[in-house]
Amino acid sequence: MMRNSSQFPFILFFLGLLLFLFVPSSSAQLVPAENRILFQIQQFLEYPPVLQGWNNWTSFCYLPKSPSLVITCSGNHITELTIVGNKKSPSQTLKSSTPQALSGKFSIDSFFTVVTKLSSLKKLSLVSLGLWGPLPAKISRFHSLEVLNISSNFIVGDIPSSIVKFKNLKSLVLARNLLNGSVPDLKGLIAIQELDLSNNHLGPKFPSIGNNIVTLDLSNNFFRSEIPNGLNKFNHLQILDISSNKLVGPIPSFLFSMPAIQSINVAKNQLSGALPATVSCSNKLNFVDVSSNLLIGKLPACLGSSSRNRTVINVWNCLSSTSSTKYQHPHTFCEKQAIAVKPPSKTDDDKKKQSTIKLGVVIGLIAGIVVVVSAIGLLIFFIVKKVTRNRVQGYKNDSFAFEKNSTLSKTADGGNARRTMRLTSLGLPPYHVFTLEEMEDATNNFDPTNLVGEGSQGQLYRGWLRDGAVVLVKCLKLKQKHSPQILQQHMEMISKLRHRHLVSVLGHCVVTYQDHPNTASTVFIVLENVVNGSLKDHLSDWRKRDVLKWPQRMGITMGIAKGIQYLHTGGVTGNDIKLENVLLDETLTARISCYNISLPSKVGSESPLVGPDQLTSAKEAEKEDIYQLGTILLEAITGRPINSQSETEDLKLQVETCLAESPSKLRDLTDPCIRGTFAYESLKTMVQIAVNCLDKEPSRRPSIEDVLWHMQYSIQVQEGATNSGNLSGNLSGKVSGNLSNKFY
């Protein structure tokens, strides 16, 4: 017993030593300087929710990791800092009730002066934090950085050329900002594997990139050039997305056979010509989208096949012998458009070079009169300078808001119609063909308590899938006889209608008669469930309406327009665009819930998107959608519900009168909830859009592309006024710019 007692102090000492070695001490987790830097970052970011709760006793290196906050330490230094806020990107910022950009006190230069002192950082992610201003060159001070993600902020200006100093950088993500101008030569980033510059205003030259890249996303920018042949050296490239630009020329045939390529998206460009019949495709290639270009001829066999492992989208070209010929333009359309955007040919370039050489020889021969030539040159210089100055002055004095031939007008969709089948980008599961048993399971045998609504097309039930997801199930009883094959073709087209601003279809189930297995009796369509109510709910309830300030209403209406544009691009017209049919998700993103997915009206109906409710002319149906959008714009501006066409015309007349008389009268007509939150020029532009959409003559109503372009202009005006603090509180000054009464 005595021996055991004498060992007891030793045991206690040993246990204490273990505790000292293995239990972290909050005072030793970071060097004091980096501890202070984190508190400075918290202050610079104006105490976002994700960083609240920090105090002098916080053990930063032992904070639990989450999708919004990661702090990783090594050797008492921070090696990874990830902060994800709740401030939306420029394309989404108008859909949230919270302020988006940081206040005018924020200095991006001072911010990065502090952050770059974290000299051991290998991964830095600053996402959706409202950072604004030009990216400073001092960002290159991160000598060890491997991952840099500053997406979904308000970064403006050029990408600094100093960024190529990152010799260890593997991933660079600057997506969803306001960057513009040319991209610097990025071949110096020798380790880069992922580059995402999507959703900016970069261009026009295709950027130079190292050939070790694995993922390249340049979508939704202003790149206007041919696809460079240098891409054939990109042996590691797996995902290529250059959609929604202004790229011209042919699609290089090697693109589809690159050794590692898995996904190619070149949709919504001006690519032309025919693909050679001998084009081969990589076995790894599983997704190709060449839609909305100017392609002609036939698709190569490897792209035209119906392989289960490869999804190919080719609509709205001028292709022949495809399964979707009805969704192609006439051959003459692509010929005319291709001529308009034809890049300079090699022959023309050679001629220019030869002319230059000849000119050099001539200049050499007349070297004796170089003084005279110089004098003529100076004279020409001054003349050109004067002409240019006059043109620039004229451009500045003329409002470009309603310029008919603007090159921006056809890219106003913001790229949201891209990646039709890239379901993960929308957060949606793959499209699924359900069984009747699964439908009964989801709705508890169509229990009446799960009935959400009933209309002319059928019943709508709330349901729960086996993975727990909440969905809506539309039950359509067929009055005419349809073969399951016709309906299957129809549903295949509907399955592609997936977009950020639509309530998307997740799957379907076709039920046939037991005694007539070749005749369908019922179709169940499974839809997303959006739980935040409709736009009508928000404008009718004063508490919800007060949340919808002018920026939020601009964002919602632009989202509706983007959804309409996507539907029109897919040939879906004659939609029911009303306040109650526009749902808002938790971020106040607009989602059109009632678009024209009527079933074929008869056996053998040619178009799977033609239903009995569709208007006789697709063009008329498009213009009717534009009219309905104009009605929603009036309701959003005035806060008044409209119940009939006569009310629409009356309200239109009122806003036109106020628009002509004075800014103060137009302001008085707006919803009181948005007063003080709009720039007058922004409001005026949106009012003018609404008036033009509501023109009595359908042919004079604008196209959805024109509407989107002018909405984007309105947003830019609003952003400029917000940053300068010049909103609608002062309307006494002169309003600049003269907007015409029409878009044309």
C-alpha positions in Angstrom: 0.0 0.0 0.0 2.8 2.4 0.8 4.5 1.7 -2.6 1.2 2.5 -4.4 0.8 5.7 -2.4 4.3 6.9 -3.3 3.5 6.4 -7.1 0.4 8.4 -7.0 2.1 11.9 -7.3 4.1 10.5 -10.3 0.9 9.4 -12.0 -0.7 12.8 -11.5 2.4 14.5 -12.9 2.3 12.2 -16.0 -1.4 12.9 -16.6 -0.8 16.6 -16.3 2.1 16.4 -18.8 -0.2 14.6 -21.3 -2.9 17.3 -20.8 -0.3 20.0 -21.4 1.0 18.4 -24.6 -2.4 17.5 -26.2 -4.9 20.0 -25.0 -4.7 23.2 -27.1 -4.1 26.5 -25.3 -6.1 29.4 -26.7 -3.3 31.8 -25.9 -0.8 29.9 -28.1 -2.9 29.1 -31.1 -1.7 32.0 -33.2 1.1 34.5 -33.2 -0.3 37.7 -31.7 0.1 39.6 -35.0 -2.2 37.2 -37.0 -4.7 37.2 -34.1 -5.0 41.0 -34.5 -5.2 40.7 -38.3 -8.4 38.6 -37.9 -10.0 41.2 -35.8 -9.0 43.9 -38.4 -10.6 41.7 -41.1 -13.8 41.5 -39.0 -13.8 45.3 -38.8 -13.1 45.9 -42.5 -15.9 43.5 -43.5 -18.3 45.5 -41.2 -18.9 42.6 -38.8 -20.8 40.1 -41.1 -22.9 37.5 -39.3 -20.4 34.7 -40.0 -17.7 36.6 -38.0 -19.8 37.7 -35.1 -19.1 36.3 -31.7 -15.3 36.7 -31.9 -13.7 38.0 -28.7 -10.3 38.0 -27.0 -10.7 34.4 -25.8 -11.6 33.0 -29.2 -9.3 30.1 -30.3 -9.3 30.8 -34.0 -7.4 27.7 -35.0 -9.9 25.4 -33.3 -13.1 27.0 -34.5 -15.4 24.4 -36.0 -15.2 24.4 -39.8 -18.4 25.3 -41.8 -19.2 26.1 -45.4 -19.2 29.8 -44.4 -16.0 29.9 -42.3 -12.8 27.9 -42.4 -9.6 28.9 -40.5 -6.8 26.4 -40.8 -3.5 26.8 -38.9 -0.1 25.3 -39.1 2.9 26.2 -37.0 0.9 29.0 -35.3 0.2 30.6 -38.7 -3.0 30.7 -40.7 -2.7 28.7 -43.9 -6.3 28.8 -45.0 -8.9 31.5 -44.6 -12.4 31.0 -46.1 -15.2 33.5 -45.4 -18.5 33.3 -47.3 -20.9 36.1 -46.6 -24.6 36.7 -47.5 -24.2 39.6 -49.9 -25.2 38.6 -53.4 -23.1 39.0 -56.6 -23.9 41.9 -59.0 -26.2 39.7 -61.1 -28.1 38.7 -57.9 -27.6 41.7 -55.6 -30.9 43.3 -56.4 -32.8 40.3 -55.0 -31.8 40.5 -51.3 -33.3 42.7 -48.6 -29.9 43.3 -47.0 -27.4 45.9 -48.2 -25.1 44.3 -50.7 -21.9 46.2 -51.2 -19.9 47.3 -48.2 -20.3 51.0 -47.1 -18.4 53.9 -48.6 -15.9 53.8 -45.8 -14.5 50.5 -47.1 -11.1 50.7 -48.8 -10.1 47.6 -50.8 -6.5 48.8 -50.9 -6.3 49.1 -47.1 -8.2 45.8 -46.7 -5.6 43.8 -48.8 -2.8 45.7 -47.1 -3.9 43.9 -43.9 -4.8 40.5 -45.4 -1.5 40.1 -47.3 0.3 40.2 -43.9 -1.0 36.6 -43.5 2.2 35.5 -45.3 1.7 31.8 -44.8 -1.7 31.7 -46.6 -2.1 28.9 -49.1 -5.9 29.2 -49.6 -7.9 32.5 -49.5 -11.6 32.6 -50.3 -13.6 35.8 -49.8 -17.0 35.2 -51.3 -20.2 37.3 -51.2 -18.8 39.8 -48.8 -19.6 43.0 -50.7 -16.0 43.9 -51.5 -15.9 46.7 -54.0 -13.3 48.7 -55.9 -10.4 47.7 -58.2 -8.3 44.7 -57.3 -4.9 46.2 -56.0 -1.6 45.0 -57.5 -0.4 44.3 -54.0 -2.4 41.1 -54.0 0.7 39.5 -55.5 2.3 39.7 -52.0 0.8 36.3 -51.2 3.9 34.3 -52.1 2.6 30.9 -51.0 -1.0 31.1 -52.3 -2.4 28.1 -54.1 -6.2 28.9 -54.2 -7.6 32.4 -54.6 -11.4 32.9 -54.7 -12.8 36.4 -54.7 -16.1 35.6 -56.4 -19.5 37.2 -56.1 -18.3 40.6 -55.0 -18.2 44.0 -56.7 -14.6 44.1 -58.0 -14.2 46.5 -60.9 -11.6 47.4 -63.4 -8.8 45.3 -64.9 -7.3 42.1 -63.6 -3.9 43.3 -62.3 -1.0 41.9 -64.3 0.9 41.3 -61.1 -1.4 38.3 -60.6 1.0 36.2 -62.7 3.5 36.3 -59.9 1.6 33.5 -58.2 3.9 30.7 -59.1 2.1 28.1 -56.9 -1.5 29.2 -57.7 -3.7 26.2 -58.8 -7.1 27.8 -58.7 -8.2 31.4 -59.5 -11.9 32.2 -59.2 -12.9 35.8 -59.9 -16.4 35.0 -61.2 -19.6 37.2 -60.7 -17.8 40.5 -60.3 -17.7 43.7 -62.5 -14.2 43.2 -64.0 -13.7 44.6 -67.5 -11.0 45.1 -70.1 -8.5 42.6 -71.5 -7.3 39.7 -69.5 -3.5 39.8 -68.9 -1.3 37.1 -70.2 -1.8 34.3 -67.6 0.8 31.9 -69.0 3.0 32.9 -66.1 0.6 31.0 -63.8 2.5 27.8 -64.5 0.6 25.7 -61.9 -2.9 26.9 -62.7 -5.5 24.1 -63.0 -8.8 26.0 -62.5 -9.7 29.4 -63.9 -13.1 30.9 -63.5 -13.7 34.4 -64.8 -17.4 34.0 -65.7 -20.0 36.6 -65.3 -17.9 39.7 -65.8 -17.4 42.2 -68.6 -14.0 40.9 -69.9 -12.9 40.9 -73.5 -12.6 41.2 -76.4 -9.5 39.0 -76.9 -9.5 35.4 -75.8 -7.0 35.2 -72.9 -3.6 33.4 -73.0 -3.5 30.6 -70.5 -1.0 27.9 -69.6 -1.8 24.4 -71.0 -2.0 22.7 -67.6 -5.5 24.0 -67.1 -8.2 21.4 -66.1 -11.3 23.7 -65.7 -11.8 26.8 -67.8 -14.9 29.0 -67.4 -15.0 32.2 -69.4 -18.8 32.3 -69.8 -21.0 35.4 -69.9 -18.3 37.9 -70.8 -17.6 40.0 -74.0 -14.9 37.9 -75.6 -15.1 38.4 -79.4 -12.6 36.4 -81.3 -12.1 33.0 -82.8 -11.5 30.0 -80.5 -7.7 29.8 -80.6 -6.0 26.7 -82.1 -3.7 26.7 -79.2 -6.3 24.9 -77.1 -5.3 21.7 -78.8 -2.3 21.5 -76.5 -4.5 21.5 -73.4 -4.2 17.8 -72.7 -5.5 18.1 -69.2 -8.6 20.2 -70.0 -11.8 18.5 -68.7 -14.4 21.3 -68.5 -14.6 24.1 -71.0 -17.3 26.7 -70.7 -17.1 29.7 -73.1 -20.8 30.2 -73.6 -22.7 33.5 -73.7 -19.9 35.6 -75.4 -19.5 36.9 -79.0 -17.1 34.3 -80.3 -17.0 34.0 -84.0 -15.6 31.7 -86.7 -15.7 27.9 -86.8 -15.6 25.4 -83.9 -12.2 23.7 -84.1 -12.8 20.0 -84.7 -10.0 19.0 -82.2 -12.1 20.4 -79.4 -14.2 17.3 -79.1 -11.3 14.8 -79.1 -9.0 16.4 -76.6 -7.7 13.5 -74.4 -9.3 14.6 -71.0 -12.3 16.6 -72.2 -15.6 15.8 -70.4 -17.8 18.9 -70.9 -17.9 21.5 -73.6 -20.3 24.5 -73.6 -20.0 27.0 -76.5 -23.7 28.0 -76.6 -24.9 31.5 -77.3 -22.1 32.8 -79.4 -21.8 33.5 -83.1 -19.8 30.5 -84.1 -20.5 29.5 -87.7 -19.7 27.0 -90.5 -20.0 23.2 -90.5 -18.3 20.6 -88.5 -16.4 18.0 -90.6 -18.1 14.7 -90.8 -14.9 13.0 -89.6 -14.9 14.7 -86.2 -14.1 12.2 -83.5 -15.1 12.5 -79.8 -13.2 11.6 -76.7 -14.7 8.6 -74.8 -14.7 10.8 -71.7 -16.9 13.5 -73.3 -20.4 13.4 -71.7 -21.8 16.9 -72.3 -21.8 19.2 -75.3 -23.9 22.4 -75.8 -23.5 24.1 -79.2 -27.0 25.7 -79.1 -27.8 29.2 -80.3 -24.9 29.7 -82.8 -24.8 29.8 -86.6 -23.8 26.3 -87.4 -24.8 24.6 -90.6 -24.7 21.2 -92.1 -24.9 17.9 -90.2 -23.6 17.0 -86.8 -20.8 14.5 -86.8 -21.8 11.0 -85.9 -20.3 11.1 -82.4 -22.4 14.2 -81.6 -25.6 13.1 -83.4 -25.8 9.8 -81.7 -28.2 9.1 -78.9 -25.6 7.7 -76.6 -26.8 7.4 -73.0 -23.4 8.6 -71.8 -23.4 11.8 -73.8 -25.8 14.8 -73.7 -25.7 17.0 -76.8 -27.8 20.2 -77.1 -27.8 21.7 -80.6 -31.0 23.7 -80.9 -31.3 27.1 -82.6 -28.6 26.7 -85.2 -29.2 25.9 -88.9 -28.4 22.2 -88.7 -30.1 19.6 -90.8 -30.9 15.9 -90.1 -31.2 16.3 -86.4 -33.8 15.0 -84.1 -34.7 18.7 -83.3 -35.0 20.1 -86.8 -38.1 22.0 -85.8 -35.9 23.9 -83.4 -33.4 25.1 -86.0 -33.3 28.3 -88.0 -33.6 28.3 -91.8 -30.2 27.9 -93.5 -30.4 31.4 -94.9 -30.6 32.9 -91.4 -27.2 31.5 -90.5 -25.7 32.5 -93.9 -26.7 36.2 -93.4 -25.7 36.3 -89.8 -22.4 34.6 -90.4 -21.5 37.2 -93.1 -22.3 40.0 -90.7 -19.9 38.7 -88.1 -17.3 37.1 -90.4 -13.8 37.5 -89.0 -11.0 38.7 -91.4 -9.8 35.9 -93.6 -6.2 34.9 -93.9 -6.1 36.1 -97.4 -7.1 39.6 -96.3 -4.4 39.6 -93.6 -1.8 38.6 -96.2 -2.9 41.4 -98.4 -2.6 43.8 -95.5 0.9 42.6 -94.7 2.0 42.9 -98.4 0.6 46.4 -98.5 2.6 47.3 -95.4 5.8 45.9 -97.0 5.2 47.9 -100.2 4.5 51.0 -98.2 7.8 50.6 -96.4 9.7 50.3 -99.7 8.0 53.5 -101.0 8.9 55.3 -97.8 12.5 54.2 -98.2 12.6 55.5 -101.7 11.3 58.9 -100.8 13.4 59.3 -97.7 14.6 62.6 -99.2 11.2 64.2 -98.6 10.6 62.8 -95.1 10.0 66.2 -93.7 7.1 66.8 -96.1 5.6 63.4 -95.2 5.9 64.2 -91.5 4.1 67.4 -92.0 1.3 65.7 -93.9 1.2 63.1 -91.1 0.9 65.8 -88.4 -1.9 67.4 -90.4 -3.8 64.2 -90.7 -3.3 63.5 -87.0 -4.8 66.8 -85.9 -7.8 66.3 -88.3 -8.5 62.8 -87.0 -8.1 64.0 -83.4 -10.6 66.7 -84.0 -13.1 64.4 -85.7 -12.7 61.8 -82.9 -13.2 64.4 -80.2 -16.4 65.5 -81.9 -17.7 62.0 -82.1 -16.9 61.3 -78.5 -18.6 64.4 -77.5 -21.6 63.4 -79.5 -21.6 60.0 -77.9 -21.5 61.5 -74.5 -24.3 63.9 -75.2 -26.6 61.2 -76.6 -28.3 58.8 -74.3 -27.3 55.3 -75.4 -30.1 53.6 -73.4 -32.3 53.0 -76.4 -29.6 52.6 -79.1 -31.1 50.1 -81.5 -27.9 48.5 -82.9 -25.9 48.2 -79.6 -23.8 45.1 -79.5 -24.8 44.6 -75.9 -28.4 44.1 -76.6 -28.0 40.5 -77.5 -26.0 39.5 -74.5 -28.3 41.0 -71.9 -29.4 37.6 -70.7 -26.6 37.5 -68.3 -25.8 34.0 -69.3 -28.5 32.5 -67.2 -29.8 30.4 -70.2 -26.5 28.6 -70.4 -25.8 25.0 -69.1 -29.3 23.7 -69.7 -28.3 20.2 -68.7 -25.6 21.0 -66.2 -27.9 20.3 -63.4 -25.4 20.7 -60.5 -25.0 24.4 -61.3 -28.7 24.8 -60.5 -28.6 22.6 -57.4 -31.1 20.3 -58.9 -31.0 16.5 -59.1 -30.9 14.7 -62.4 -34.1 14.5 -64.3 -36.0 11.3 -63.3 -38.7 9.2 -64.9 -40.9 8.1 -61.9 -43.1 5.1 -61.6 -46.8 5.2 -60.5 -45.8 3.6 -57.2 -43.4 6.4 -56.5 -46.1 9.0 -57.3 -48.5 7.3 -54.9 -45.8 7.0 -52.3 -44.9 10.7 -52.6 -48.5 12.0 -52.2 -49.7 9.4 -49.7 -52.0 7.9 -52.4 -53.0 11.4 -53.4 -54.4 12.2 -50.0 -56.8 15.2 -50.2 -54.9 16.9 -47.4 -51.9 17.2 -49.8 -54.0 18.8 -52.5 -52.5 22.3 -53.1 -54.8 23.5 -56.0 -56.9 22.5 -58.9 -57.3 24.1 -62.3 -58.3 23.5 -65.9 -55.2 21.4 -66.5 -55.5 19.1 -63.5 -54.7 18.8 -59.8 -51.6 19.9 -58.0 -50.4 17.9 -54.9 -47.6 18.5 -52.5 -45.4 15.4 -52.2 -42.3 14.0 -50.5 -39.7 12.0 -52.5 -37.9 9.0 -51.0 -34.8 11.2 -50.3 -37.0 13.6 -48.3 -37.2 16.4 -50.9 -40.4 18.3 -51.0 -42.0 18.6 -54.5 -45.2 19.5 -56.3 -46.9 16.9 -58.4 -49.2 18.0 -61.2 -51.7 15.4 -62.3 -52.9 15.8 -65.9 -55.8 13.6 -67.1 -55.6 13.2 -70.8 -58.8 13.8 -72.8 -57.3 12.8 -76.2 -55.5 9.6 -77.1 -51.8 9.8 -76.9 -49.1 7.2 -77.5 -46.5 6.9 -74.7 -43.8 7.5 -77.4 -45.3 10.9 -78.3 -45.5 11.9 -74.6 -42.0 10.6 -74.0 -40.7 12.9 -76.8 -42.7 15.8 -75.3 -41.4 15.2 -71.8 -37.8 15.0 -73.1 -38.1 18.5 -74.4 -39.7 19.7 -71.1 -36.9 18.0 -69.1 -34.5 20.5 -70.7 -36.4 23.5 -69.3 -34.2 24.1 -66.3 -33.2 27.6 -65.5 -32.5 29.8 -62.5 -35.7 31.8 -63.0 -38.1 28.9 -63.7 -39.7 26.5 -61.3 -38.0 23.5 -63.0 -39.5 20.1 -63.9 -37.7 17.4 -61.9 -39.3 14.4 -63.6 -42.5 12.8 -64.9 -44.6 9.6 -64.9 -46.7 8.4 -67.8 -49.6 6.0 -66.9 -51.2 3.9 -69.6 -54.6 2.2 -69.8 -54.5 -1.4 -68.6 -56.6 -2.6 -71.5 -54.8 -0.3 -74.0 -51.1 -0.4 -73.2 -50.3 1.8 -76.2 -52.5 4.6 -75.1 -51.6 6.9 -72.2 -54.3 8.0 -69.7 -52.5 10.3 -67.2 -49.3 12.2 -66.9 -47.7 13.3 -63.6 -45.2 16.2 -63.7 -42.9 16.6 -60.7 -41.9 20.2 -60.1 -39.7 22.1 -57.6 -41.3 23.4 -54.5 -40.6 27.1 -53.9 -41.7 28.0 -50.4 -41.3 31.8 -50.0 -44.6 32.8 -51.6 -45.5 34.7 -54.8 -44.6 38.2 -55.9 -48.3 39.0 -55.4 -48.1 37.9 -51.8 -45.1 40.3 -51.2 -46.7 43.3 -52.9 -50.0 42.7 -51.1 -48.7 42.4 -47.6 -47.4 45.7 -46.3 -44.7 44.1 -44.2 -43.3 42.1 -47.1 -43.7 44.9 -49.5 -41.6 47.2 -47.4 -38.7 44.7 -47.8 -38.9 45.1 -51.6 -37.1 48.4 -52.1 -36.3 49.6 -55.6 -33.1 47.5 -56.0 -34.9 44.3 -55.1 -37.8 45.1 -57.5 -35.4 45.7 -60.3 -33.7 42.4 -59.6 -37.0 40.5 -59.5 -38.3 42.0 -62.7 -35.0 41.4 -64.5 -35.2 37.8 -63.3 -38.6 37.4 -64.8 -37.4 38.9 -68.1 -34.4 36.4 -68.1 -36.9 33.5 -67.5 -39.0 34.7 -70.4 -36.0 35.0 -72.6 -35.0 31.5 -71.8 -38.5 30.2 -72.6 -38.6 32.1 -75.9 -35.2 30.8 -76.9 -36.6 27.3 -76.4 -39.7 28.1 -78.4 -42.0 28.2 -75.3 -44.3 31.2 -75.8 -47.9 32.1 -74.7 -47.0 31.8 -71.0 -49.1 33.0 -68.1 -46.8 35.7 -66.6 -48.7 37.2 -63.7 -47.8 38.3 -60.2 -49.3 35.2 -58.6 -47.3 32.9 -61.0 -44.0 34.5 -60.1 -42.6 32.8 -57.0 -39.7 34.1 -54.9 -37.2 31.8 -53.2 -35.4 32.5 -50.0 -33.0 35.0 -51.7 -35.9 36.8 -53.4 -35.0 35.3 -56.8 -37.9 35.3 -59.2 -39.1 31.9 -60.4 -41.8 31.6 -63.1 -44.1 28.8 -62.1 -46.7 28.7 -64.8 -45.2 28.4 -68.3 -46.7 26.7 -71.3 -45.9 23.0 -70.9 -49.3 21.9 -72.3 -49.4 18.4 -73.7 -49.8 17.8 -77.4 -53.3 18.6 -78.6 -53.6 15.5 -80.7 -52.0 12.3 -81.7 -48.9 12.9 -83.8 -48.7 16.6 -82.9 -45.5 17.8 -84.5 -44.2 20.2 -81.9 -43.9 18.8 -78.3 -44.3 22.4 -77.1 -47.5 23.2 -78.8 -50.6 23.0 -76.7 -54.3 23.8 -77.0 -53.9 27.0 -75.1 -51.1 28.4 -77.3 -51.8 31.4 -79.5 -52.1 30.9 -83.2 -48.8 32.6 -83.9 -45.6 32.2 -81.9 -44.7 35.8 -82.7 -48.0 37.0 -81.3 -47.5 34.8 -78.3 -44.1 36.3 -77.7 -45.5 39.8 -77.8 -48.3 38.8 -75.4 -45.6 37.7 -72.9 -43.9 41.1 -73.3 -47.3 42.8 -72.6 -47.7 40.8 -69.4 -44.1 41.7 -68.3 -45.0 45.4 -68.8 -48.0 44.9 -66.5 -45.8 43.4 -63.8 -43.3 46.3 -64.2 -46.1 48.8 -63.6 -47.3 46.8 -60.5 -43.7 46.7 -59.1 -43.2 50.4 -59.7 -46.5 51.7 -58.3 -47.3 48.9 -55.8 -50.8 48.7 -57.1 -52.4 45.4 -58.1 -53.9 45.3 -61.6 -56.9 43.1 -62.2 -57.9 43.9 -65.8 -56.6 45.2 -69.1 -58.5 48.4 -68.7 -56.8 49.0 -65.3 -53.5 48.4 -67.1 -54.2 51.0 -69.7 -55.4 53.6 -67.1 -52.2 53.1 -65.1 -50.1 53.3 -68.2 -51.6 56.6 -69.1 -51.0 57.9 -65.6 -47.3 57.1 -65.7 -46.9 58.4 -69.2 -48.4 61.7 -68.1 -46.2 61.9 -65.0 -43.2 61.0 -67.1 -43.8 63.9 -69.4 -44.6 66.5 -66.7 -42.0 66.3 -64.0 -39.8 64.0 -61.9 -41.7 64.9 -58.7 -45.0 63.8 -60.2 -43.5 60.5 -61.3 -42.0 60.0 -57.9 -45.4 60.6 -56.2 -46.9 57.9 -58.3 -44.4 55.3 -57.1 -45.0 52.9 -54.2 -44.1 54.8 -51.0 -42.0 51.8 -49.9 -39.4 52.5 -52.7 -39.1 56.3 -52.4 -35.7 57.4 -51.4 -34.1 54.1 -52.7 -34.1 54.8 -56.4 -32.0 56.9 -58.8 -34.5 58.9 -60.9 -32.8 58.0 -64.2 -33.0 54.3 -63.2 -36.7 54.6 -62.4 -37.3 56.6 -65.6 -35.7 53.9 -67.7 -37.8 51.2 -66.1 -41.0 53.2 -66.6 -40.1 53.7 -70.2 -39.6 50.0 -70.6 -43.0 49.3 -69.1 -44.7 51.8 -71.4 -43.1 50.3 -74.5 -44.0 46.8 -73.4 -47.6 47.9 -73.1 -47.9 49.3 -76.6 -51.3 48.6 -78.1 -49.7 47.5 -81.4 -47.9 44.2 -80.7 -45.4 44.7 -83.5 -44.1 47.8 -81.8 -43.4 46.1 -78.5 -39.7 45.4 -77.9 -38.1 42.1 -78.0 -37.1 40.4 -74.7 -33.4 41.0 -75.6 -34.1 44.8 -75.9 -35.9 44.7 -72.6 -33.0 43.0 -70.8 -30.4 45.4 -72.3 -32.3 48.4 -71.0 -32.9 46.8 -67.7 -29.2 46.3 -67.4 -28.6 50.0 -68.2 -31.1 50.9 -65.5 -29.3 48.8 -63.0 -25.9 50.3 -63.9 -27.4 53.8 -63.4 -28.7 52.7 -60.0 -25.4 51.2 -59.0 -23.6 54.4 -59.9 -26.0 56.6 -58.0 -25.8 54.3 -55.0 -22.1 54.4 -54.9 -22.1 58.2 -55.1 -24.9 58.6 -52.6 -27.1 60.4 -55.2 -30.5 58.7 -54.9 -34.0 60.1 -55.2 -33.9 62.5 -52.3 -32.9 65.3 -54.6 -35.0 65.6 -57.8 -34.7 69.3 -58.2 -31.7 69.1 -60.4 -31.7 68.6 -64.2 -32.1 65.0 -65.3 -29.4 64.1 -67.8 -30.1 62.1 -71.0 -33.1 62.1 -73.3 -34.9 58.8 -73.6 -37.0 58.3 -76.7 -40.5 57.1 -76.4 -39.6 53.9 -78.3 -36.8 51.3 -78.2 -36.4 51.7 -81.9 
